[in-house]
């Protein structure tokens, strides 16, 4: 679609990075709350390691 001077351009949202948690007590509490979930994910990662990129495997 061609640009028309009378058209209103949509406002584009710029993606933002999520803020990192820095409160060590809160991090500890959150890790305890999600312990089962974290354990399942770590187990899955061990069974399904990330695929190496083609560039690193060609060295």
C-alpha positions as CSV (number, residue, x, y, z in Angstrom):
1,X,0.0,0.0,0.0
2,X,1.4,3.3,-1.0
3,X,1.8,6.2,1.5
4,X,-0.8,8.9,1.2
5,X,-0.1,12.2,2.9
6,X,-3.7,12.2,4.3
7,X,-3.2,8.9,6.1
8,X,-2.5,8.8,9.8
9,X,0.6,6.7,10.4
10,X,0.1,4.1,13.2
11,X,2.1,4.6,16.3
12,X,4.7,1.8,16.6
13,X,5.5,0.5,20.0
14,X,9.2,-0.1,20.5
15,X,10.0,-3.4,22.2
16,X,11.5,-3.0,25.6
17,X,13.5,-5.5,27.6
18,X,11.9,-6.7,30.8
19,X,13.4,-5.3,33.9
20,X,15.7,-7.6,35.9
21,X,14.9,-8.4,39.5
22,X,17.7,-7.2,41.7
23,X,16.2,-7.9,45.2
24,X,18.0,-11.1,46.3
25,X,15.3,-12.0,48.9
26,X,12.6,-11.7,46.2
27,X,14.7,-13.8,43.8
28,X,15.1,-16.5,46.4
29,X,11.4,-16.5,47.2
30,X,10.4,-16.7,43.6
31,X,12.8,-19.5,43.0
32,X,11.3,-21.5,45.9
33,X,7.7,-20.8,44.6
34,X,8.7,-22.2,41.1
35,X,11.0,-25.0,42.3
36,X,8.9,-27.8,40.7
37,X,8.6,-25.9,37.4
38,X,12.4,-25.1,37.4
39,X,13.3,-28.7,38.1
40,X,11.1,-29.9,35.2
41,X,12.7,-27.4,32.9
42,X,16.2,-28.3,33.9
43,X,15.4,-32.0,33.4
44,X,14.0,-31.2,29.9
45,X,17.1,-29.2,29.0
46,X,19.4,-32.1,30.0
47,X,17.4,-34.4,27.7
48,X,17.1,-31.9,24.9
49,X,20.4,-29.9,24.7
50,X,20.3,-26.8,22.5
51,X,21.2,-27.4,18.9
52,X,24.7,-26.0,18.0
53,X,24.7,-23.5,15.2
54,X,25.9,-24.6,11.7
55,X,28.9,-22.2,12.0
56,X,30.2,-23.7,15.2
57,X,29.9,-27.2,14.0
58,X,31.8,-26.5,10.8
59,X,35.0,-25.4,12.6
